[in-house]
Amino acid sequence: MTAVAVSRGWTPWLLAGPALLLFVGIVLVPLAMTVLLSFHDWGQYKGIEPVLILKNWREIIDDSYFHEMFARTLRISVLVTLIAALLGAPEAYILNRMKNPWKGIFLLVILGPLLISVVARTLGWALLFGGETGVVNKALLELGVIEAPLPFMFTETGIVVALSHVLMPFMVLSVWAALQRLDPQVENAATALGASHFTVLRRIVLPQVMPGVLSGGIIVFALAASAFATPAIIGGRRLKVAATLAYDEFLNTLNWPLGAAVAVLLLVALIVIIVGCNRLVERRYAQVFQ
Amino acid sequence: MSFLVLEGLTKRFGDQAAVDSLDLVVEQGEFVSLLGPSGCGKTTTLQMIAGFVEPTSGSILLDGRDLLAIKPSQRGLGIVFQSYALFPHMTAAENVAFGLEMQGVPRAERSQRVSETLALVGLAALADRYPRRMSGGQQQRVALARALVIRPRILLLDEPLSNLDAKLREEMQIELRQIQRTVGTTTILVTHDQAEAMALSDRIVVMNKGRVEQIGRPHEAYEKPASAFVAGFLGKTNVLPAAVEQRNGAAVASIGDGSWPLPAEASGRVTVSVRPEKIAFIDQADCSLAGTVRTRIFQGNHWLYQIDTACGLVTVIRQNAGEMMPAEGAAVRLTWRPQDMTVSPAGQDGRI
């Protein structure tokens, strides 16, 4: 082998080196440390003890408190994903059929929220529906439509509604991208063959944008399951999800090992679900879209 | 009775008339081509027949019924799109079956008709293949089968061969013509390729800027073009300026140093177009034009000449008959028969 060939073999590593180092340094090492931390012991008076035991994991597996927490996280994420798909996909389709300049204006309206902090957007919901002082509740109460304020704060419904709103743009963008790849003549072709408008949507458009809906679903699901700010503001400490639970263990109870175990479990569960779904999508559509 | 009648069909986009009062009568079983450069309104015409574009005014009658009153999905027309517009998530057979499904054809009959039609276009073996895994020619056949299987009253073809390479296009032209003869469906083809239009159609409608320039049989339109535009668009032509004067009671056109008796009525300054293959070399004659050979290209079965004359560059095509031909730089005289000239008013440029 010549010197040139050797240096060629190393070139990719050298080029990727800086990024690789950064990745190892700030992602892999802390992650490994968190995993390690989840096996350590912790006591109110002794603090963290660097031993390898399964105490935290056993606690999560045995205690129904944690089961409820993870079940709630899963329930919320699934609901948010479904709502985002049911509303976001038609939204993207309608948007795609609009003419300029409306198309641009409404695209901005839909994507605009991404420019605003999640905290600000969630607080907006709290201002609208929070207790008796929320604007919408107040109006409805005074109009006599309702007798008690609609429960929103500290409810799962509240979290689902606010998260769906926060994560909707990701679904719209993903479906939008899929729609761009659609041959506009395909709808005409189906119409000419005698299909009604609804049939065209169901049999021709939907199957073709399904990969977009599914990949949007994966993004929304992942973000919903690991969301912190929205559940923290709407759910508070009364209605915890996995992410806020981990936060509380770290910063309030100071039981870092237990918090680490919760965080690692959330991560593993997410990876299993997402990789599983992705496999399913790829196998289902490989033949058609390769 | 006439099968398809377009009457005063007009489509305006703002001030621009994409199609300007088009009249066309198509008989049952006929193969008609709408031919013209891009932007001449041929595709808009097709889309108005299909129902994807609403005409500004005018009427379309199919078999005596007003087609414009019928929804696009109920017109029962077969359409082959330029992009083929196949359903990518369905196999070839599913694509072809879709139209029958929409018509509510029972399953058994459906699968029989699908396999019959796929066999007709020569794709029986690829029924279970997805479009992405087919070549352009194969996709084109699926699109054709999908349009034919519903036994359409009219088959509309929107530049169906323009995405294929030259060799495949020629093969598909022959096949398309054979299939159309076999099933006997009235067909309207939109194309910008004059060779394709001439090879396939019973009649050609030459369009320019939203208007019909000429409707006629391919041979007729080629030999007797109605305008300099048609002469220039259908095949190659030479456009020469001429002055018409009366001599002994007959009109005579002076072109360069030669003069020709005129076959048609004309006067003053006119434009004459002559096809390159109609021009011959001659030693000395009245009806001839002097020139010098600028370039000579040998193309196997014929020679292609560019001749410098007083009227500009003239293209001449001569059959390779195994004779000695004038070399580059040689002084020659060009001649053609009076009936080979198409005369149009001056200023009307026939070139595209």
Chai-1 contact restraints between the chains, C-beta under 6 A:
chainA,res_idxA,chainB,res_idxB,connection_type,confidence,min_distance_angstrom,max_distance_angstrom,comment,restraint_id
A,D183,B,S83,contact,1.0,0.0,6.0,A-B,restraint_1
A,D183,B,A85,contact,1.0,0.0,6.0,A-B,restraint_2
A,Q185,B,F81,contact,1.0,0.0,6.0,A-B,restraint_3
A,Q185,B,S83,contact,1.0,0.0,6.0,A-B,restraint_4
A,Q185,B,A85,contact,1.0,0.0,6.0,A-B,restraint_5
A,V186,B,A85,contact,1.0,0.0,6.0,A-B,restraint_6
A,N188,B,F52,contact,1.0,0.0,6.0,A-B,restraint_7
A,A189,B,A85,contact,1.0,0.0,6.0,A-B,restraint_8
A,T191,B,P72,contact,1.0,0.0,6.0,A-B,restraint_9
A,T191,B,S73,contact,1.0,0.0,6.0,A-B,restraint_10
A,A192,B,I79,contact,1.0,0.0,6.0,A-B,restraint_11
A,L193,B,F98,contact,1.0,0.0,6.0,A-B,restraint_12
A,L193,B,G99,contact,1.0,0.0,6.0,A-B,restraint_13
A,L193,B,M102,contact,1.0,0.0,6.0,A-B,restraint_14
A,G194,B,S73,contact,1.0,0.0,6.0,A-B,restraint_15
A,G194,B,M102,contact,1.0,0.0,6.0,A-B,restraint_16
A,G194,B,Q103,contact,1.0,0.0,6.0,A-B,restraint_17
A,A195,B,M102,contact,1.0,0.0,6.0,A-B,restraint_18
A,I204,B,F87,contact,1.0,0.0,6.0,A-B,restraint_19
A,P207,B,H89,contact,1.0,0.0,6.0,A-B,restraint_20
A,Q208,B,H89,contact,1.0,0.0,6.0,A-B,restraint_21
A,Q287,B,Y130,contact,1.0,0.0,6.0,A-B,restraint_22
A,V288,B,P88,contact,1.0,0.0,6.0,A-B,restraint_23
A,V288,B,H89,contact,1.0,0.0,6.0,A-B,restraint_24
A,V288,B,Y130,contact,1.0,0.0,6.0,A-B,restraint_25
